Structure formats: C-alpha cells, structure tokens
Amino acid sequence: MDPWPRFLMQILLIAILTGVNAFFASAEMAIVSCNKNKLEKLAEEGNKRAKKLMNLSKDQTKFLSTIQVGITLAGFFSSGSASQTVSTRLGSYLTNLGLPYAQAIALVLILIVLSFITLVFGELVPKRVALQKPEKIALSSVGIIYFASFVFAPFVKLLSLTTTFVLKIFGLYSEDVEEKISEEELKSYIRVSKEQGVINLEGEEMIVNIMDFDDKMAYEIMTPRTDIFMVDKEDFGVDLIPRILESGYSRAPVYNESPDDIIGTIYIKDLFINYSQNNFKKIDLNKVLKPCYFVPETKKIDKLLKELQKNKNHVAILIDEYGGFSGIVTMEDILEEIVGEIEDEFDKEDKLIEPLGKGAYIIEGKAELDFLSDELNLKLNSENHESLGGLMLEILGYIPADGSSGDVAIYKSGDKTIKMTTLKVDENRIEKIRLEVFDDVEKNKIEK
C-alpha cells in the first residue's frame, strides 16, 4: 500500500480521536456546570433528555469514570497511532538529513505537537464552549454518554471500585458527593452579579443581610438599657407626660423599685386614650400597662422575629445571664437588619461619624465596631465589646470620670495606628471620641 494514503488515514484517525476527546471533555464540563434547577424544571415538563441527565448526574463516580475512560482511550489510541506512523515517517526524514537519534527526536516532537493539539482542541476549546452553553451541550450529549456508560461498564465498574477502595484507605470516602456552595462563595456570586448589572447595590446589600440574618443575636441589635427611657412605677402619673413626649419614644418599659424588675410596657397612644377617658385628670396605670415579652439576650434574631409574629408582639425585653434587664429589641430593629435603616418623622438624626479631615473623626461611643470597620476601612475587633466606647474602655483598663476628657488609648489596626481620645463621658459611659488614624511612619505624631 502506498505510504501516503496510509499516512493521511493516520492523520484523519488522530483528528477523529481528538474530536472524541473534545466531545467527552465538553460533555463533562457541561454536565457539571449546568443549572440543576433548569434541568429539574425540564424534567418535570416531560423532557426525556433532562430526565436522563438528572439520573446520570446522581451517580457522580459512574458518570466521571465513563468520561475519563472515553478521554483516556481516545488519548491512548491517538498517541499509539501517532507514534506508529507519523513519528516513523518523520524519523525516516530526519535520518536522511543525517541527524543522530532521529527516531527518538521524531517521537518526542510528535508527542509534543500531539499534546498541544489535544490540549487546545480536545480540552480547552470544548470546555470553554461548554461553559458558555452548558444546558444545551449537556442535553445534546447525554444520549451518547448514556450509551458509552453501557459500553464502558466493565472498565467503569473497575475504576469505581478502585477509587472507592483508595478513598476508604485514606479515610476520605463519603456517600455524599453533592457539591456544596459555601456562604462566602454565594456572596462572591452575588457581588459578581452586582458588578455585571444583574442586581443593583440595594439588592446586593439586602441579599447579603438576609444571609447574615440567622447569625446575629438579639444583644447585637438591641437598644441598650442605658439609652432607654424608663418609667418608675412610683413616679407614674400625669406629671410624667411632658417627659415622655420629650423622649420621642412611642413606648416605655415600666419598672418596680429597680430597673432590673420590669413589670410591663406602656404605649404612648394608650396613655393618651386613657388620659382623655378620665377627662384629662389622671391615668390608670393598670389599664395602660401591657405585659412584657422576655427573652434571653443571646436569642438568634431570626427565631425572635418568628416568636414576635406568632405572639403578636412588637417589643422584646432582653434579659442577661444574671437575670438583669439589658435592653430592648423591636420588630423595627429586626427588619432594619434586612432592609437597612428605617426612619420616620419622629426619629432623630444620629450622626455616628463626623469627619474632621486628615484621618481624624469625632465618633459616638456607641458606634458599632463592625460598622466603623466598614466605613473607615479599618480592622476594629474586640472579644468582649461591640462598640467603640467599649473597645476604648477595654484598652484603658479603667472608667474615665464623668465630665472628663482627654483620656488616650492606642489601638493597632494592620499597618495603621489608631489614637482614641475621650471628648465626653457621662454616667460612666464614653459618649464621644476623637479618633485619629496614622500610618506607621507617622507614629512620632502620636508620641508628641
């Protein structure tokens, strides 16, 4: 037989085997990448290929083994064909040129070229195409993959048993091979969706807030006891109305003797209704006092929301581990963790951060560390406190005197040094702080 037709037949065979490699590679990428929800919907609508694909993807080991057998056989026969004919012909040509080790050089050259062709046209290009249209390619290839799984069944069975055996030896075997997406990966997908214009900034923030929702505890979002307007049962009366109105709150806890002994909550609207019913002469506390809903301050806010909805309450009184009153959480506080700050006409503007320029700020002591870290691009952490005032107390190691100012605390945040100076202290709380951020090269400014 004339060597040229035989040579061309070998080239054609290599091209076909590269195509087989490309088919299995694209099918693998498409089936792994396709949207499972879309497939389930198609299967429910009666699409037979979608049903086959769902069944195929259930047994990951069998599916991947079938693909791998197909790719391996295609590569094996392609290499054998190339080494048998093409490299022999090239070796003869190099021998005629007088090159030493001509056959070995020819074999190496052919394997390098074949590997390049297989990598580009048998792997990278088909996989890139499969990523662009995963469902279409997966559905179109499922019939052949199904047929191949029967043809390759003995090899696949052997590979599956061997794979399982090796995994069990190293203690890595698991029946649950379903791919799981971590919370951080999901947040990354959401961020990419925002960058590509699929969702807007507000949508991204709301979705991320929902994901973080079940991780937060009630004490993290509460209004602390020190910021709550409270009413002593003994002082309750008509004279209290101006103070209640001045507070700006729509409800107030009522205590008996000690603020830790909360006996109920009064709503301003109920107070005025009762006041008018008594001809604006008195208020009956027993008629306006509503029972409280007490919960531990460590309760998760997702569970708290369900309980408030179930019990038709709008306020929860938080109790610490020692049985003392630590703060309150309202339905509005919980919803704000999802949709952001909700302000009505009665809310007072609360400016937590006031920029002064050149890395200096005046900050409310109650500002949360997580909030400040995001706003100022810093890393502010404390194992024991949630607020900047709490962090400063932790660093100082003492409580500044009421009415004092000028106490200084230094905090290290990455390659930055933070200087905190008290501006206002009231009732043992640091209410205002001057915060200055310095690079390490500016440390001498702090010392001065």
C-alpha positions as CSV (number, residue, x, y, z in Angstrom):
1,M,0.0,0.0,0.0
2,D,1.2,3.5,-0.9
3,P,2.6,5.1,2.3
4,W,1.0,8.5,1.6
5,P,-2.7,7.3,1.8
6,R,-1.8,5.3,4.9
7,F,-0.2,8.4,6.4
8,L,-3.3,10.6,5.6
9,M,-5.5,7.9,7.1
10,Q,-3.5,8.1,10.3
11,I,-3.8,11.9,10.4
12,L,-7.6,11.5,9.9
13,L,-7.7,9.0,12.7
14,I,-5.8,11.3,15.0
15,A,-8.3,14.1,14.1
16,I,-11.3,11.9,14.9
17,L,-9.8,10.7,18.2
18,T,-9.1,14.4,19.1
19,G,-12.8,15.1,18.3
20,V,-13.8,12.2,20.6
21,N,-11.6,13.7,23.3
22,A,-13.2,17.1,22.7
23,F,-16.7,15.6,23.0
24,F,-16.1,13.9,26.3
25,A,-14.3,16.9,27.7
26,S,-17.1,19.3,26.7
27,A,-19.8,16.9,28.0
28,E,-18.1,16.6,31.4
29,M,-17.8,20.4,31.8
30,A,-21.4,21.0,30.5
31,I,-23.0,18.4,32.8
32,V,-21.0,19.6,35.9
33,S,-21.8,23.3,35.1
34,C,-25.4,23.2,34.0
35,N,-28.1,24.7,36.2
36,K,-29.8,21.9,38.2
37,N,-32.9,23.9,38.7
38,K,-33.4,24.3,34.9
39,L,-32.9,20.6,34.4
40,E,-35.4,19.7,37.2
41,K,-38.0,22.1,35.5
42,L,-37.4,20.5,32.1
43,A,-37.7,17.0,33.6
44,E,-41.0,17.9,35.3
45,E,-42.2,19.2,31.9
46,G,-41.5,15.8,30.4
47,N,-38.2,16.3,28.7
48,K,-36.7,12.8,28.4
49,R,-33.1,14.0,27.9
50,A,-33.4,16.1,31.1
51,K,-34.6,13.1,33.0
52,K,-31.7,11.0,31.7
53,L,-29.3,13.8,32.6
54,M,-30.7,14.0,36.2
55,N,-30.3,10.2,36.6
56,L,-26.8,10.4,35.2
57,S,-25.6,13.2,37.5
58,K,-26.9,11.3,40.6
59,D,-24.1,8.8,40.4
60,Q,-21.1,11.1,40.1
61,T,-18.5,8.3,40.3
62,K,-20.0,6.3,37.5
63,F,-20.5,9.4,35.3
64,L,-17.0,10.8,35.8
65,S,-15.5,7.3,35.3
66,T,-17.3,7.0,32.0
67,I,-16.0,10.3,30.8
68,Q,-12.5,9.5,32.0
69,V,-12.5,6.1,30.2
70,G,-13.6,7.8,27.0
71,I,-10.9,10.5,27.2
72,T,-8.2,8.0,28.2
73,L,-9.0,5.6,25.3
74,A,-9.1,8.5,22.8
75,G,-5.7,9.7,24.0
76,F,-4.2,6.2,24.1
77,F,-5.2,5.3,20.5
78,S,-4.2,8.8,19.3
79,S,-0.8,8.5,20.8
80,G,-0.3,5.0,19.5
81,S,-1.4,6.0,16.0
82,A,0.9,9.0,16.0
83,S,3.9,7.0,17.3
84,Q,3.4,4.1,14.9
85,T,3.1,6.0,11.6
86,V,3.7,9.8,11.8
87,S,6.8,9.6,14.0
88,T,8.2,6.7,11.9
89,R,7.8,8.8,8.7
90,L,9.3,11.9,10.4
91,G,12.1,9.8,11.8
92,S,13.0,8.5,8.4
93,Y,13.1,12.0,7.0
94,L,15.4,13.2,9.9
95,T,17.6,10.1,9.3
96,N,18.0,11.1,5.7
97,L,19.2,14.5,6.9
98,G,21.9,12.8,9.0
99,L,20.5,13.6,12.4
100,P,21.6,11.3,15.3
101,Y,18.8,9.7,17.3
102,A,16.4,10.7,14.6
103,Q,13.6,8.2,15.6
104,A,13.8,9.4,19.3
105,I,13.7,13.0,18.3
106,A,10.8,12.4,15.9
107,L,8.8,10.6,18.6
108,V,9.4,13.4,21.2
109,L,8.4,16.1,18.6
110,I,5.3,14.3,17.5
111,L,4.2,13.7,21.2
112,I,4.7,17.4,22.0
113,V,2.7,18.5,18.9
114,L,0.0,16.0,19.6
115,S,-0.2,17.0,23.3
116,F,-0.6,20.6,22.2
117,I,-3.3,19.8,19.7
118,T,-5.1,17.6,22.2
119,L,-4.9,20.2,24.9
120,V,-6.1,23.1,22.8
121,F,-8.7,21.4,20.5
122,G,-9.5,18.4,22.7
123,E,-9.7,20.1,26.1
124,L,-9.6,23.9,26.4
125,V,-11.7,25.0,23.4
126,P,-14.5,22.5,24.0
127,K,-14.6,23.2,27.7
128,R,-14.8,26.9,27.1
129,V,-17.7,26.4,24.7
130,A,-19.4,24.1,27.2
131,L,-19.2,26.8,29.9
132,Q,-21.0,29.2,27.5
133,K,-23.9,26.8,26.7
134,P,-23.9,24.1,29.5
135,E,-27.5,23.1,29.3
136,K,-27.7,22.9,25.5
137,I,-24.5,20.8,25.2
138,A,-25.3,18.6,28.2
139,L,-28.8,17.7,26.8
140,S,-27.4,17.1,23.3
141,S,-24.6,14.8,24.6
142,V,-26.5,12.8,27.3
143,G,-27.6,10.1,24.8
144,I,-24.1,9.2,23.7
145,I,-22.8,9.4,27.3
146,Y,-25.6,7.0,28.4
147,F,-24.6,4.6,25.6
148,A,-20.9,4.9,26.5
149,S,-21.7,4.1,30.1
150,F,-23.0,0.7,29.0
151,V,-20.1,0.0,26.6
152,F,-17.5,1.0,29.2
153,A,-19.4,-0.6,32.0
154,P,-16.6,-3.2,32.9
155,F,-13.9,-0.5,32.9
156,V,-16.2,1.9,34.8
157,K,-17.0,-0.7,37.4
158,L,-13.3,-1.5,37.9
159,L,-12.5,2.2,38.2
160,S,-15.3,2.9,40.6
161,L,-14.3,0.0,42.9
162,T,-10.7,1.0,42.8
163,T,-11.5,4.7,43.5
164,T,-13.7,3.8,46.5
165,F,-11.1,1.4,47.8
166,V,-8.3,4.1,47.7
167,L,-10.6,6.7,49.3
168,K,-11.5,4.4,52.1
169,I,-7.8,3.6,52.8
170,F,-7.1,7.3,53.3
171,G,-10.3,7.9,55.2
172,L,-11.7,10.3,52.5
173,Y,-14.7,8.3,51.3
174,S,-18.2,9.8,51.6
175,E,-21.5,8.8,50.2
176,D,-22.5,12.5,50.0
177,V,-20.7,13.8,46.9
178,E,-23.1,16.6,46.2
179,E,-21.4,19.8,45.6
180,K,-22.0,22.4,48.3
181,I,-21.6,26.1,48.0
182,S,-20.2,27.9,51.0
183,E,-21.7,31.2,52.2
184,E,-18.6,33.1,51.1
185,E,-18.8,31.6,47.6
186,L,-22.5,32.6,47.4
187,K,-21.7,36.1,48.5
188,S,-19.0,36.2,45.8
189,Y,-21.6,35.2,43.1
190,I,-23.9,38.0,44.4
191,R,-21.1,40.5,44.2
192,V,-20.3,39.4,40.6
193,S,-24.0,39.7,39.7
194,K,-24.0,43.3,41.0
195,E,-20.9,44.1,39.0
196,Q,-22.5,42.7,35.9
197,G,-25.6,44.7,36.4
198,V,-27.9,41.7,37.2
199,I,-28.8,43.2,40.6
200,N,-28.4,46.7,41.9
201,L,-26.4,47.8,45.0
202,E,-29.5,47.8,47.2
203,G,-30.4,44.3,46.1
204,E,-26.9,43.0,46.9
205,E,-27.0,44.6,50.3
206,M,-30.4,43.1,51.1
207,I,-29.4,39.6,50.0
208,V,-26.2,39.7,52.0
209,N,-28.1,41.0,55.0
210,I,-30.5,38.1,54.7
211,M,-27.6,35.6,54.6
212,D,-26.1,37.2,57.8
213,F,-29.6,37.4,59.4
214,D,-29.6,34.0,61.2
215,D,-26.1,34.5,62.6
216,K,-27.0,37.6,64.7
217,M,-28.1,37.5,68.3
218,A,-30.6,39.9,69.9
219,Y,-28.0,41.8,72.0
220,E,-26.1,42.8,68.8
221,I,-29.0,44.9,67.6
222,M,-30.7,45.9,70.9
223,T,-31.1,49.4,72.2
224,P,-29.1,49.1,75.4
225,R,-30.6,49.8,78.8
226,T,-28.7,53.0,79.2
227,D,-30.3,54.5,76.1
228,I,-33.9,53.6,77.0
229,F,-36.4,55.9,78.5
230,M,-37.8,54.0,81.5
231,V,-40.6,54.8,83.9
232,D,-40.6,54.1,87.7
233,K,-44.0,52.8,88.8
234,E,-43.8,55.1,91.9
235,D,-43.3,58.2,89.7
236,F,-46.1,57.3,87.2
237,G,-48.7,60.0,86.8
238,V,-49.9,62.9,84.7
239,D,-46.7,64.9,85.5
240,L,-44.8,62.3,83.6
241,I,-46.4,63.2,80.2
242,P,-44.1,66.1,79.3
243,R,-41.0,63.8,79.9
244,I,-42.5,61.0,77.8
245,L,-43.2,63.4,74.9
246,E,-39.7,64.9,75.2
247,S,-38.1,61.4,75.0
248,G,-39.6,60.9,71.5
249,Y,-40.3,57.2,72.1
250,S,-43.6,55.6,71.4
251,R,-43.3,53.1,74.2
252,A,-41.5,52.8,77.5
253,P,-40.7,50.0,80.0
254,V,-42.1,50.4,83.5
255,Y,-40.1,49.0,86.5
256,N,-40.9,48.5,90.1
257,E,-38.2,49.8,92.5
258,S,-35.2,48.6,90.3
259,P,-34.7,48.9,86.5
260,D,-34.0,45.2,86.6
261,D,-37.6,44.5,87.7
262,I,-39.5,45.3,84.6
263,I,-43.3,44.9,85.2
264,G,-44.6,45.9,81.8
265,T,-44.6,48.4,78.9
266,I,-46.7,51.4,78.3
267,Y,-47.6,52.7,74.8
268,I,-48.0,56.4,74.4
269,K,-51.2,56.1,72.3
270,D,-52.8,54.0,75.1
271,L,-51.7,56.5,77.7
272,F,-53.4,59.4,76.0
273,I,-56.5,57.4,75.2
274,N,-56.9,56.6,78.9
275,Y,-56.0,60.2,79.9
276,S,-58.8,61.5,77.7
277,Q,-61.2,58.9,79.0
278,N,-60.5,60.2,82.5
279,N,-61.3,63.8,81.5
280,F,-57.5,64.6,81.4
281,K,-57.3,64.3,85.2
282,K,-55.5,61.0,85.7
283,I,-54.1,57.9,84.1
284,D,-54.9,54.4,85.3
285,L,-51.5,52.5,85.1
286,N,-53.2,49.1,85.4
287,K,-55.3,49.8,82.3
288,V,-52.4,51.0,80.1
289,L,-49.7,48.6,81.3
290,K,-49.1,45.8,78.8
291,P,-47.3,42.5,79.7
292,C,-43.7,42.2,78.5
293,Y,-42.2,39.5,76.3
294,F,-39.0,38.5,78.0
295,V,-36.2,36.7,76.0
296,P,-32.5,35.9,76.7
297,E,-30.2,38.4,75.0
298,T,-28.4,35.6,73.2
299,K,-31.5,34.5,71.2
300,K,-31.0,34.5,67.5
301,I,-32.9,37.3,65.8
302,D,-34.5,35.0,63.1
303,K,-36.1,32.9,65.8
304,L,-37.1,36.1,67.8
305,L,-38.8,37.5,64.7
306,K,-40.9,34.3,64.3
307,E,-41.8,34.4,68.0
308,L,-42.8,38.1,67.9
309,Q,-45.0,37.4,64.8
310,K,-46.6,34.4,66.5
311,N,-47.3,36.1,69.8
312,K,-48.3,39.4,68.1
313,N,-45.7,41.4,70.0
314,H,-43.7,44.3,68.7
315,V,-41.1,44.6,71.5
316,A,-38.9,42.1,73.3
317,I,-37.3,42.7,76.7
318,L,-33.8,41.3,76.8
319,I,-32.5,39.6,79.9
320,D,-28.8,38.9,80.5
321,E,-27.3,35.7,82.1
322,Y,-27.7,37.1,85.6
323,G,-31.4,37.9,85.2
324,G,-30.9,41.6,84.7
325,F,-32.5,43.9,82.1
326,S,-30.0,44.6,79.3
327,G,-32.0,46.2,76.6
328,I,-35.0,46.0,74.1
329,V,-35.4,44.8,70.6
330,T,-38.3,46.0,68.5
331,M,-39.8,44.5,65.3
332,E,-38.4,47.5,63.5
333,D,-34.9,46.8,64.8
334,I,-35.1,43.3,63.3
335,L,-36.4,44.4,59.9
336,E,-33.7,47.0,59.7
337,E,-31.1,44.2,59.7
338,I,-32.5,43.2,56.3
339,V,-33.7,46.4,54.6
340,G,-31.4,48.9,56.3
341,E,-32.2,51.9,58.5
342,I,-35.9,52.8,58.7
343,E,-36.5,56.4,59.7
344,D,-39.9,58.0,60.4
345,E,-40.8,61.6,61.2
346,F,-40.1,61.0,64.9
347,D,-36.6,59.6,64.5
348,K,-33.8,62.0,65.5
349,E,-30.9,62.1,63.1
350,D,-28.0,60.4,64.8
351,K,-24.7,61.2,63.2
352,L,-22.3,58.5,64.4
353,I,-19.2,59.7,62.4
354,E,-18.2,63.3,61.9
355,P,-15.1,63.6,59.6
356,L,-12.6,66.3,60.5
357,G,-10.1,65.7,57.7
358,K,-6.6,64.3,57.6
359,G,-7.7,60.9,59.1
360,A,-9.4,62.4,62.1
361,Y,-13.0,61.8,63.2
362,I,-15.4,62.6,66.0
363,I,-17.3,59.4,66.7
364,E,-20.2,58.4,69.0
365,G,-19.0,55.9,71.6
366,K,-22.0,53.7,70.9
367,A,-20.9,53.2,67.2
368,E,-20.5,49.5,66.5
369,L,-17.0,48.2,65.6
370,D,-18.3,46.3,62.5
371,F,-19.9,49.4,61.2
372,L,-16.8,51.6,61.8
373,S,-14.5,48.9,60.2
374,D,-16.6,49.1,57.0
375,E,-17.0,52.8,56.9
376,L,-13.4,53.7,57.8
377,N,-11.7,50.7,56.1
378,L,-10.1,49.6,59.4
379,K,-10.0,46.4,61.4
380,L,-11.5,47.1,64.8
381,N,-12.1,44.0,66.9
382,S,-12.9,43.1,70.5
383,E,-13.8,39.8,72.0
384,N,-15.8,41.5,74.8
385,H,-17.3,44.6,73.3
386,E,-19.4,45.6,70.3
387,S,-19.0,49.4,70.4
388,L,-16.0,51.8,70.1
389,G,-16.6,53.1,73.6
390,G,-16.4,49.5,74.9
391,L,-13.2,48.9,73.0
392,M,-11.7,52.1,74.5
393,L,-12.7,51.0,78.0
394,E,-11.0,47.7,77.3
395,I,-7.8,49.3,76.3
396,L,-7.8,51.9,79.1
397,G,-8.5,49.4,81.8
398,Y,-10.5,51.9,83.8
399,I,-13.6,54.1,83.5
400,P,-12.9,57.8,83.0
401,A,-14.6,60.2,85.4
402,D,-17.9,61.7,84.4
403,G,-17.5,65.1,82.7
404,S,-13.8,64.4,82.0
405,S,-12.0,64.3,78.6
406,G,-8.5,63.8,77.3
407,D,-8.0,60.1,78.2
408,V,-6.0,58.5,75.4
409,A,-6.0,54.9,74.1
410,I,-3.8,53.5,71.3
411,Y,-5.0,50.6,69.1
412,K,-3.1,48.8,66.3
413,S,-5.1,48.0,63.1
414,G,-2.9,46.3,60.5
415,D,-0.3,48.7,59.3
416,K,-2.2,51.6,60.9
417,T,-2.1,53.0,64.4
418,I,-5.3,54.5,65.9
419,K,-5.3,57.1,68.6
420,M,-8.6,57.5,70.5
421,T,-9.2,60.4,72.9
422,T,-12.3,60.8,75.1
423,L,-14.3,64.0,74.4
424,K,-17.4,63.3,76.6
425,V,-18.0,60.9,79.5
426,D,-21.4,60.7,81.1
427,E,-22.8,58.2,83.6
428,N,-19.7,56.0,83.3
429,R,-20.1,55.9,79.5
430,I,-17.8,57.2,76.9
431,E,-20.2,59.1,74.6
432,K,-17.9,60.9,72.2
433,I,-14.4,60.0,71.0
434,R,-11.9,61.7,68.8
435,L,-10.3,59.0,66.6
436,E,-7.2,59.6,64.5
437,V,-5.6,57.2,62.0
438,F,-1.9,57.2,61.4
439,D,0.4,55.2,59.2
440,D,3.3,53.5,60.9
441,V,5.6,56.2,59.6
442,E,3.6,58.8,61.5
443,K,3.9,57.1,64.9
444,N,6.0,60.0,66.2
445,K,3.0,62.3,65.8
446,I,1.1,60.2,68.4
447,E,4.0,60.3,70.8
448,K,4.2,64.1,70.5
